[in-house]
């Protein structure tokens, strides 16, 4: 058998571009110490191919580089240092004296709030929408307050809560509540005010964090104090948590009247599913309708109590 020798050494030298690509992929290379001379090896059963001088001078490809390179090249420019992130908006303490603000001041304060990181990604704050006050210096006078969780993408763009498909479903739910003038359904422009716990959209419509809920709660509390609604409809887990203090599932809390977690104002709270949830879980629409019936019954009882007290 004829003996053959093969140069088994590899050139492990990486240029700056390759090192950057490996860093971006999170791959750490172990580089062996260079050997003085490769020992000759005896060929196995199949003869080894001779390595030409031209091939031995080429850098050997790094495992996985060809498949990862198209994705890595989308990171531009490729550099040995981290690509700097855009400068974030400087945070500022939440303004003091919220509990003393009138409606226009509260609305202006929410619009300029930079108390948490959500201010850096929002397009608009979402204060709320509902029956217009007699003039812009006054608070809307409404019987119903509807509280959702946080703005979504459409709400962030338009600066109004409950728009898009979830908003259409809420409008249909209000129209089915024949409590308006001459038995007409409710609308978001008459007798109702709609707001969210959070006034800014969480990125990618993720769930609010408890810290973000806590940061926005004083704004919502002041809205409730100024609006003085007769009844509150809490839609979704985070609205229920903020208004009642309970972290139990919606299914466990619905079907009864809850007490508002508020130091200076009290109103009955009816809990139900968020319209966005109902769009994904159609069978639960029947449960939501039962919740609306309970809310309407509670409201009528309040109205009857007010009438008898006169």
ZADOTI-997875 format. One record per atom (N, C-alpha, C): residue in three letters; x, z, y. Coordinates in steps of 0.05 Angstrom, whole numbers, plus 32768, in hexadecimal, padded with zeros to 4 digits. Layout:
ALAXZY/...
END
This chain:
UNK801180007FE8/UNK800080008000/UNK801280008019/UNK800B7FF0802B/UNK801A7FED8044/UNK801380038056/UNK802680118062/UNK802080268076/UNK801B80198091/UNK800A802580A0/UNK8004801C80BB/UNK8003803480CE/UNK800B803080E5/UNK800A804680F9/UNK7FF5803F810E/UNK7FE98054811A/UNK7FD58050812F/UNK7FDA80648146/UNK7FD8805A815E/UNK7FDB806B8175/UNK7FC1807A8179/UNK7FBF80948172/UNK7FA680A38175/UNK7FA480B2818F/UNK7FB780AD81A1/UNK7FB580BC81BB/UNK7FA080AF81CD/UNK7F9380BF81DE/UNK7F8080B581F1/UNK7F8980BC820D/UNK7F8280AB8220/UNK7F8980B1823C/UNK7F7180C18247/UNK7F7580DB824B/UNK7F6080EC8255/UNK7F5F80EE8273/UNK7F6F80DE8281/UNK7F6F80DF829E/UNK7F5480D582A9/UNK7F4780E582BA/UNK7F2D80DD82C6/UNK7F3280D882E4/UNK7F2680C282ED/UNK7F2780BE8309/UNK7F1280CE8318/UNK7F1280CD8332/UNK7F0080DE8342/UNK7EE380D9833C/UNK7EDC80BF8339/UNK7EC080B88334/UNK7EB680C38319/UNK7EC780C18304/UNK7EBF80CB82EA/UNK7EBC80E982EB/UNK7ECE80F782F9/UNK7ECB811482FA/UNK7EB1811C8308/UNK7EAA810E831D/UNK7E918114832C/UNK7E798110831A/UNK7E7A80FA830A/UNK7E6380F582F9/UNK7E60810A82E3/UNK7E77811382D9/UNK7E76812882C5/UNK7E6C814282D1/UNK7E75814982E9/UNK7E6C816182F7/UNK7E4E816082FB/UNK7E4381498303/UNK7E2681468308/UNK7E16814A82EE/UNK7E22814282D8/UNK7E15814582BE/UNK7E18816182B2/UNK7E2A817182BF/UNK7E2F818C82B4/UNK7E41818C829C/UNK7E5181778298/UNK7E6381758281/UNK7E7F817E8289/UNK7E8981918279/UNK7EA4819B827D/UNK7EB7818E8268/UNK7ECC81828270/UNK7EDE8175825D/UNK7EF581878256/UNK7EFB8189823C/UNK7F1381978232/UNK7F288183822E/UNK7F3E8186823B/UNK7F548172823A/UNK7F6B817E822A/UNK7F7381728213/UNK7F89817D8203/UNK7FA481798211/UNK7FB781898208/UNK7FD281868212/UNK7FDD816C8207/UNK7FEC815C8217/UNK7FF78143820D/UNK800C814881F7/UNK800B813881E2/UNK801F813B81CD/UNK8037812981D2/UNK804E813381C9/UNK8066812381CE/UNK8066810981C0/UNK805C810981A7/UNK805B80F08198/UNK804780F28182/UNK803680DD817F/UNK802280DE816A/UNK802F80D98150/UNK802880EA813C/UNK803480E78122/UNK802880D08113/UNK803980C18105/UNK802E80AA80F6/UNK801B80B480E0/UNK800680A580DB/UNK7FF280AC80C7/UNK7FF1809680B2/UNK7FEB809E809A/UNK7FE8808B8084/UNK7FCC80808085/UNK7FCA80658081/UNK7FAF80598083/UNK7F9E8063806C/UNK7F8480668071/UNK7F71806D805C/UNK7F6A8055804C/UNK7F548056803D/UNK7F4D8040802B/UNK7F498027803A/UNK7F3C80288051/UNK7F3880118062/UNK7F4F80108076/UNK7F5C7FF98079/UNK7F737FF7808B/UNK7F6B7FFB80A8/UNK7F7B800A80B7/UNK7F76800E80D3/UNK7F7D7FF680E3/UNK7F6D7FF280F8/UNK7F737FDB810A/UNK7F8A7FE3811C/UNK7F9C7FD08120/UNK7FB27FD58132/UNK7FA87FD6814E/UNK7FB37FE8815F/UNK7FAB7FEB817A/UNK7FBF7FDC818C/UNK7FB57FC9819B/UNK7FC77FB981AB/UNK7FD07FC881C3/UNK7FE57FBF81CF/UNK7FF07FCC81E7/UNK7FDB7FCB81FE/UNK7FCC7FB68200/UNK7FB87FB38215/UNK7FA37FC88212/UNK7F987FCC81FA/UNK7F837FDF81F5/UNK7F8D7FFB81FA/UNK7FA5800181F3/UNK7FAF801C81F5/UNK7FB280248213/UNK7FB380118225/UNK7FB580188241/UNK7F9A801C824E/UNK7F8480158240/UNK7F698018824C/UNK7F6080358247/UNK7F518040825C/UNK7F46805B8259/UNK7F2F805A8245/UNK7F2E806D8233/UNK7F19806E821F/UNK7EFF8078822C/UNK7EE9806D8224/UNK7ECF80758230/UNK7EC880928228/UNK7EBC80A1823A/UNK7EB480BD8235/UNK7E9980BC8227/UNK7E9680CC8213/UNK7E7D80CC8203/UNK7E6580D18215/UNK7E5180C08213/UNK7E3880C38222/UNK7E3980B8823E/UNK7E5080AF8247/UNK7E5280A58263/UNK7E41808C8268/UNK7E41807A8255/UNK7E3380618259/UNK7E158065825C/UNK7E098078824C/UNK7DEC807D824E/UNK7DE5808E8266/UNK7DF7809F826F/UNK7DF080B08285/UNK7DF680A382A0/UNK7E08809082A0/UNK7E11808582BA/UNK7DFB807982CB/UNK7DE8806A82C0/UNK7DD3806082D3/UNK7DC5807582E2/UNK7DBF808C82D4/UNK7DB180A282E2/UNK7DC380AF82F6/UNK7DDC80B382EF/UNK7DEE80C18301/UNK7DF480B0831A/UNK7DF480958317/UNK7DFA8084832E/UNK7DE580848343/UNK7DCD808F833B/UNK7DB88091834F/UNK7DBE80A78363/UNK7DD180B9835D/UNK7DD980CD836F/UNK7DEE80C08382/UNK7DE680BB839A/UNK7DF880AD83AD/UNK7DFB80BD83C6/UNK7E1280BF83D2/UNK7E2B80B483C6/UNK7E3680C883B1/UNK7E4480BE839D/UNK7E5080CF8389/UNK7E6980DB8396/UNK7E6C80F58394/UNK7E82810383A1/UNK7E8B811A8390/UNK7EA381238394/UNK7EAD81398384/UNK7EA18153838F/UNK7E95815383A6/UNK7E88816B83B0/UNK7E6A816883AF/UNK7E5B817F83B0/UNK7E3E817E83AE/UNK7E33817083C6/UNK7E1D816083C1/UNK7E10815383D7/UNK7E01816783E7/UNK7E0581698401/UNK7DF8817E8411/UNK7DDA81798412/UNK7DCB818F8410/UNK7DAE818E8413/UNK7DA7818C8430/UNK7D8F81808436/UNK7D86817F8452/UNK7D84819C845D/UNK7D8A819F8476/UNK7D8881B98482/UNK7D6C81C38482/UNK7D6781DB8478/UNK7D4C81E68476/UNK7D4481F28491/UNK7D2A81F58495/UNK7D20820184AD/UNK7D27821F84AC/UNK7D31822984C2/UNK7D38824584C3/UNK7D1F825684C1/UNK7D1F826A84B0/UNK7D08827B84AD/UNK7D07829084C3/UNK7CEF829984CA/UNK7CEC82AD84DF/UNK7CD982C284D4/UNK7CDB82DA84DE/UNK7CC982EF84D5/UNK7CAC82E884DB/UNK7C9A82F184C9/UNK7C7D82EC84CF/UNK7C7682FB84E8/UNK7C6782ED84FA/UNK7C6082FA8514/UNK7C5283148510/UNK7C5783268522/UNK7C4983408521/UNK7C2F833E8531/UNK7C1E8352852D/UNK7C058353853C/UNK7BEF83408532/UNK7BF183378519/UNK7BDD8324850F/UNK7BC28331850F/UNK7BC0834A850A/UNK7BA683588508/UNK7B98835A8523/UNK7BA683538539/UNK7B9A83548553/UNK7B948338855F/UNK7B9C83238550/UNK7B9A8308855B/UNK7B7D82FF855C/UNK7B7682EF8571/UNK7B5D82E18571/UNK7B5F82C78561/UNK7B4982B9855E/UNK7B4982A1854D/UNK7B5D828C8556/UNK7B5D8283856F/UNK7B70826E8577/UNK7B8D82778574/UNK7B938290857A/UNK7BAF829A8577/UNK7BB7829B855A/UNK7BA582A38549/UNK7BAA82A4852C/UNK7BB082888522/UNK7B9F8275852A/UNK7BA382598521/UNK7BBE824E852A/UNK7BC582538543/UNK7BDE824A854E/UNK7BF682578540/UNK7BF382718539/UNK7C09827F852C/UNK7C0D82748510/UNK7BF8826E8501/UNK7BFA826384E7/UNK7C08824784E9/UNK7C01823884FC/UNK7C0C821D84FF/UNK7C2A821D8503/UNK7C3482328510/UNK7C5182348515/UNK7C6082478502/UNK7C53825184EE/UNK7C5F826584DD/UNK7C77825A84CD/UNK7C8D826984CD/UNK7CA5826284BE/UNK7CAF827B84AE/UNK7C9C828A84A4/UNK7CA382A38497/UNK7CAC82A0847A/UNK7CA6828A846E/UNK7CB082858452/UNK7CB98268844F/UNK7CC582628438/UNK7CD282488435/UNK7CBE82318434/UNK7CA582378430/UNK7C918220842F/UNK7C9082118449/UNK7C99821D845F/UNK7C98820F8479/UNK7CAB81F78479/UNK7CBF81F78468/UNK7CD381E28468/UNK7CC881C8845B/UNK7CB481CB8449/UNK7CAB81B3843B/UNK7C8F81AA8443/UNK7C8181B98453/UNK7C6681B2845A/UNK7C65819B846E/UNK7C4F818D846E/UNK7C49817A8483/UNK7C3881868498/UNK7C248195848F/UNK7C1181A384A1/UNK7C0B81BE8495/UNK7C0681D284A6/UNK7BF981EA849D/UNK7BDB81E4849A/UNK7BCE81F48489/UNK7BB181F08483/UNK7BA3820A8489/UNK7B99820C84A2/UNK7B8C822584AB/UNK7B718229849F/UNK7B618213849F/UNK7B4682158494/UNK7B33820184A2/UNK7B1B81FF8498/UNK7B0781ED84A3/UNK7AEC81F984A0/UNK7ADA81F384B2/UNK7ABF81FD84AF/UNK7AAF81F884C9/UNK7A99820784CA/UNK7A87820484E1/UNK7A96820984FB/UNK7A9381F8850E/UNK7AA281FA8527/UNK7A9682118538/UNK7AA782208546/UNK7A9D82358557/UNK7A90822A8570/UNK7A83823B857F/UNK7A7682328597/UNK7A8A822685AB/UNK7AA2823185AC/UNK7AB8822585BB/UNK7AD2822C85AE/UNK7AE7821F85B6/UNK7B01822285A8/UNK7B0E823D85AB/UNK7B03824E85BC/UNK7B0E826985BF/UNK7B00827E85AD/UNK7AEC8275859F/UNK7ADD8288858E/UNK7AE182838571/UNK7AD882968561/UNK7ADA82958544/UNK7AC182878539/UNK7AC382768525/UNK7AAB826B8518/UNK7A998281850D/UNK7A7F827D8510/UNK7A6C82908505/UNK7A60828584EB/UNK7A68829184D5/UNK7A60828784BB/UNK7A57829D84A9/UNK7A4582978496/UNK7A3D82AA8481/UNK7A4F82A98468/UNK7A5982918463/UNK7A68828C844A/UNK7A8582868450/UNK7A9682948441/UNK7AB3828E8443/UNK7ABC82868427/UNK7AC9826F8424/UNK7AD38265840B/UNK7AF18264840C/UNK7AFE827283F9/UNK7B1B827483F9/UNK7B26826783E0/UNK7B38825483E4/UNK7B47824883CE/UNK7B63825483CC/UNK7B75824683BE/UNK7B8F825183B8/UNK7BA4824883CC/UNK7BAA822E83CC/UNK7BBF822383DD/UNK7BBA820583E1/UNK7BC481FA83F7/UNK7BC081DD83FC/UNK7BCE81CD83E7/UNK7BC381B683E0/UNK7BD081A283CF/UNK7BDB818C83E0/UNK7BE2817683D3/UNK7BEF816083E1/UNK7BDD815483F7/UNK7BC4814F83F0/UNK7BB181438403/UNK7BAC8156841A/UNK7BA981708414/UNK7BA481848429/UNK7BBC8186843C/UNK7BD481848430/UNK7BEC81868441/UNK7BED816E8454/UNK7BE58157844B/UNK7BE5813F845C/UNK7BD081408472/UNK7BB88149846B/UNK7BA28149847E/UNK7B9F8162848E/UNK7BAC81788484/UNK7BA981918492/UNK7B8E819E848F/UNK7B8081988479/UNK7B6581A38474/UNK7B6381AB8457/UNK7B5681C28451/UNK7B5481CB8436/UNK7B3F81BB8426/UNK7B4481BA840C/UNK7B3081AE83F9/UNK7B2981928401/UNK7B3C81808400/UNK7B3681638403/UNK7B3E815683E9/UNK7B3A813C83E7/UNK7B3F812F83CE/UNK7B28813483BA/UNK7B2E813183A0/UNK7B198134838C/UNK7B0F8151838A/UNK7B218164838C/UNK7B188180838C/UNK7B06818683A3/UNK7B0C817A83BA/UNK7AFB817E83D2/UNK7AE0817283CF/UNK7ADF815B83C2/UNK7AC5814E83BD/UNK7AB4815F83AB/UNK7AC0816B8396/UNK7AB1817C8384/UNK7AA781958393/UNK7AB881A083A4/UNK7AAF81B883B3/UNK7A9781B083C5/UNK7A99819983D2/UNK7A83819183E3/UNK7A69818E83D3/UNK7A6B818383BB/UNK7A54818183AA/UNK7A49819C83A2/UNK7A5B81AF839D/UNK7A5281CA8396/UNK7A4381D783AE/UNK7A4E81D383C6/UNK7A4181DE83DE/UNK7A2581D183E2/UNK7A2481B783DE/UNK7A0A81A883E2/UNK79F581B283CF/UNK79FD81BC83B7/UNK79EA81C583A3/UNK79E081E183AA/UNK79ED81EE83BD/UNK79E4820983C5/UNK79D0820783DC/UNK79B7820783D5/UNK79A1820183E9/UNK799C821A83FA/UNK79AF8220840B/UNK79AC8238841C/UNK79AD8231843A/UNK79AF82188440/UNK79B0820F845B/UNK7995820F8469/UNK799482038480/UNK797B8201848F/UNK796781F08480/UNK794E81FA847D/UNK793981EC846E/UNK794181E68451/UNK795181F88446/UNK795881F5842A/UNK796D81DF8424/UNK797B81D68439/UNK798F81C28435/UNK79A881D08429/UNK79B981BF841C/UNK79D181CA8411/UNK79E581D18426/UNK79F981E1841F/UNK7A0E81E98432/UNK7A2181D28435/UNK7A2E81D1844C/UNK7A4481BE8451/UNK7A5B81CC845D/UNK7A7281C0845D/UNK7A8A81CD8469/UNK7A8981CD8487/UNK7A7481C28493/UNK7A7281C284B0/UNK7A5B81D384BA/UNK7A4E81E184A7/UNK7A3781F284B0/UNK7A35820B849E/UNK7A39822284AB/UNK7A35823C849D/UNK7A4B8243848A/UNK7A6082338488/UNK7A7582388474/UNK7A9182358482/UNK7AA38245847A/UNK7ABF82418481/UNK7AD082418467/UNK7AE3822E8466/UNK7AF3822A844E/UNK7B10822E8455/UNK7B1E823E8446/UNK7B3B8243844B/UNK7B4982478431/UNK7B63824A8432/UNK7B748250841B/UNK7B8382698420/UNK7B8C8275840A/UNK7B9E828D840D/UNK7BB88284841A/UNK7BC5826F840F/UNK7BDD8264841B/UNK7BD6824F8430/UNK7BE5824F8445/UNK7BE0823C845A/UNK7BF382248459/UNK7C0682248447/UNK7C19820E8442/UNK7C1882068425/UNK7C1E81ED8420/UNK7C1E81E38405/UNK7C3881EB83F6/UNK7C3581F783DE/UNK7C4D81FA83CE/UNK7C5781DF83C3/UNK7C7181DB83C3/UNK7C7B81C183BA/UNK7C7181B9839E/UNK7C6A819F839B/UNK7C6181948381/UNK7C4881A28378/UNK7C3981AF838A/UNK7C1F81BC8383/UNK7C2381D2836E/UNK7C3B81DE836E/UNK7C3F81F4835B/UNK7C2E820C8363/UNK7C2C82208351/UNK7C1D82388357/UNK7C2B8247836E/UNK7C1C8255837E/UNK7C2982668393/UNK7C38827C8386/UNK7C4D82858392/UNK7C5B829D8389/UNK7C4D82B58395/UNK7C5182CC8389/UNK7C4482E58393/UNK7C4F82EB83AF/UNK7C6982E583B4/UNK7C7482E983CE/UNK7C6782D883E3/UNK7C6182BF83DC/UNK7C5482AD83EF/UNK7C3782B683F5/UNK7C2982C083E0/UNK7C0E82CB83E4/UNK7C0F82E283F7/UNK7C2282F583F2/UNK7C25830C8403/UNK7C2B83058420/UNK7C3B82F08424/UNK7C4382E8843F/UNK7C2B82DD844F/UNK7C1882CF8441/UNK7C0282C3844E/UNK7BE982D58450/UNK7BE882EA8440/UNK7BD082FB843F/UNK7BC88307845A/UNK7BDA830F846C/UNK7BD183198486/UNK7BC183048496/UNK7BC982EB8494/UNK7BBA82D684A1/UNK7B9E82D48497/UNK7B9B82D4847C/UNK7B8082D38470/UNK7B7082EB8477/UNK7B7D83038476/UNK7B6E831B847D/UNK7B63831A8499/UNK7B73831084AC/UNK7B69830E84C7/UNK7B5382F984CA/UNK7B5582E384BB/UNK7B3F82CF84BB/UNK7B2582DD84B2/UNK7B2782ED849D/UNK7B0E82FA8493/UNK7B03830D84A7/UNK7B15831D84B5/UNK7B0C833084C9/UNK7AFD832284E0/UNK7B08830A84E8/UNK7AFC82FC84FE/UNK7AE282ED84F6/UNK7AE282E184DE/UNK7ACB82D284D5/UNK7AB482E584CE/UNK7ABA82FC84C2/UNK7AA6830F84B9/UNK7A90830184A8/UNK7A9882F48492/UNK7A8482E78482/UNK7A7382FB8473/UNK7A5B82F2846B/UNK7A498303845C/UNK7A518303843E/UNK7A5D82ED8435/UNK7A6482EB8419/UNK7A7D82D98417/UNK7A8E82DF8403/UNK7AA682D083FF/UNK7AA782C583E2/UNK7AAE82AC83E0/UNK7AB0829F83C6/UNK7ACE829983C2/UNK7ADA82A783AE/UNK7AF682A483A7/UNK7AFA82908391/UNK7B09827B8396/UNK7B0C82658382/UNK7B2982648378/UNK7B2C826C835F/UNK7B46826A8353/UNK7B5582858352/UNK7B6882868340/UNK7B77829F8339/UNK7B8382AC8352/UNK7B91829D8362/UNK7BA082A98378/UNK7B8E82B2838F/UNK7B7782A48393/UNK7B6482AD83A6/UNK7B5782C7839D/UNK7B5182C98384/UNK7B4582E18379/UNK7B5982F8837B/UNK7B7282F38374/UNK7B8683088376/UNK7B8983138393/UNK7B8A830083A6/UNK7B8D830883C2/UNK7B75831883CC/UNK7B5D831083C4/UNK7B45831C83CF/UNK7B3C833583C1/UNK7B41833783A7/UNK7B38834E8397/UNK7B4E8360838D/UNK7B668355838C/UNK7B7D83648381/UNK7B7F83638363/UNK7B6D83548356/UNK7B6D83528338/UNK7B7C833A832F/UNK7B8D833E831B/UNK7B9C8328830F/UNK7B91832082F4/UNK7B78832882EE/UNK7B6B832182D5/UNK7B63830382D6/UNK7B6082F782BF/UNK7B5782DB82BE/UNK7B3C82D782CB/UNK7B3882BF82D6/UNK7B1E82B982E3/UNK7B0782BE82D0/UNK7B0A82B582B7/UNK7AF482B882A4/UNK7AEC82D5829F/UNK7AFE82E782A3/UNK7AF88304829F/UNK7AEB831082B8/UNK7AF0830482CF/UNK7AE6831082E9/UNK7ACC830482F2/UNK7AC582ED82EA/UNK7AAD82E082F4/UNK7A9482ED82E8/UNK7A7D82E882F6/UNK7A6482F382EC/UNK7A5C830D82F9/UNK7A6C8317830C/UNK7A648330831A/UNK7A6F832F8336/UNK7A6583428346/UNK7A6C83438363/UNK7A8483568365/UNK7A98834C8374/UNK7AB1835C8378/UNK7AB283668395/UNK7AC3837A8399/UNK7AC7838583B4/UNK7ADF837983C1/UNK7ADD837283DA/UNK7AF4836683E8/UNK7B09837C83EC/UNK7B22837483E6/UNK7B39838683EA/UNK7B4283838407/UNK7B3583928418/UNK7B3B83908435/UNK7B3583AB8442/UNK7B4783B38454/UNK7B4583CE845F/UNK7B2F83D18473/UNK7B2A83BC8483/UNK7B1783C08499/UNK7AFE83B08498/UNK7AFB83A08483/UNK7AE2838F8481/UNK7ADA838C8464/UNK7AC1838E845F/UNK7AB7838C8443/UNK7AA283768441/UNK7AA48367842B/UNK7A9083528425/UNK7A91834E8407/UNK7A7A834783FB/UNK7A7B834183DE/UNK7A8B832883D8/UNK7A99832983C2/UNK7AAA831283B9/UNK7AA08309839E/UNK7A9A82EF839C/UNK7A9382E28383/UNK7AAA82D0837B/UNK7AB282D28362/UNK7ACA82C38359/UNK7AC082AC8347/UNK7ACF82968348/UNK7AC9827F8338/UNK7AE3826E8334/UNK7AE082598325/UNK7AF682478320/UNK7AFC82358338/UNK7B15822D833B/UNK7B1D821B8350/UNK7B1381FF8349/UNK7B0981F0835C/UNK7AFF81D48356/UNK7B1481C38348/UNK7B2D81C6834F/UNK7B4281B68341/UNK7B4381BD8323/UNK7B3F81D6831D/UNK7B3D81DE8300/UNK7B2581D182F3/UNK7B0E81D18301/UNK7AF681C682F5/UNK7AF881A982F0/UNK7B08819A8300/UNK7B0C817E82FB/UNK7B1B817982E1/UNK7B2B818C82D9/UNK7B3A818A82C0/UNK7B2B819782A8/UNK7B1781A782AE/UNK7B0981B68299/UNK7AEB81B3829E/UNK7AE0819C8299/UNK7AC4819682A0/UNK7AB081A98294/UNK7AB381B3827B/UNK7A9F81C58270/UNK7A9B81DF8281/UNK7AB081E78290/UNK7AAE81FF82A0/UNK7A9E81FC82BA/UNK7A9581E382BF/UNK7A8481DF82D7/UNK7A6A81EF82D4/UNK7A6081F282BC/UNK7A47820182B8/UNK7A4C821F82BF/UNK7A63822982B9/UNK7A6A824582C0/UNK7A6C824782DF/UNK7A78823382EB/UNK7A7B82348308/UNK7A6082338316/UNK7A4D8224830B/UNK7A3282238316/UNK7A25823E8313/UNK7A29824C82FD/UNK7A1F826782FA/UNK7A2A827A830F/UNK7A4482768315/UNK7A508286832A/UNK7A4382818345/UNK7A3D8268834B/UNK7A3082618364/UNK7A14826E8365/UNK7A06826E834F/UNK79EB827B834E/UNK79EE82988354/UNK7A0282A58349/UNK7A0682C2834F/UNK7A0D82C5836D/UNK7A1D82B38378/UNK7A2382B58394/UNK7A0A82B283A6/UNK79F9829F839F/UNK79E1829A83AE/UNK79CE82B283AC/UNK79CC82BD8394/UNK79BB82D58390/UNK79C582EC83A1/UNK79DF82F083A1/UNK79EB830683B0/UNK79E6830283CE/UNK79E982E983D7/UNK79E582E383F3/UNK79C882E883FB/UNK79B582DF83EB/UNK799982E383F1/UNK7992830183F3/UNK799E831183E1/UNK7999832D83E2/UNK79A4833A83FC/UNK79BB83308405/UNK79C68339841E/UNK79B483328435/UNK79AA83198434/UNK799883108449/UNK797E8321844A/UNK797483278432/UNK795B83378431/UNK79618353843B/UNK7979835E8435/UNK79808379843F/UNK79838379845D/UNK798E83648469/UNK799083628486/UNK797583618493/UNK796283528487/UNK7948834F8492/UNK793883698492/UNK793B8378847C/UNK792D8392847A/UNK793883A6848D/UNK795183A38494/UNK795E83B784A6/UNK795683B384C3/UNK794B839C84C9/UNK7943839584E5/UNK792A83A584ED/
END
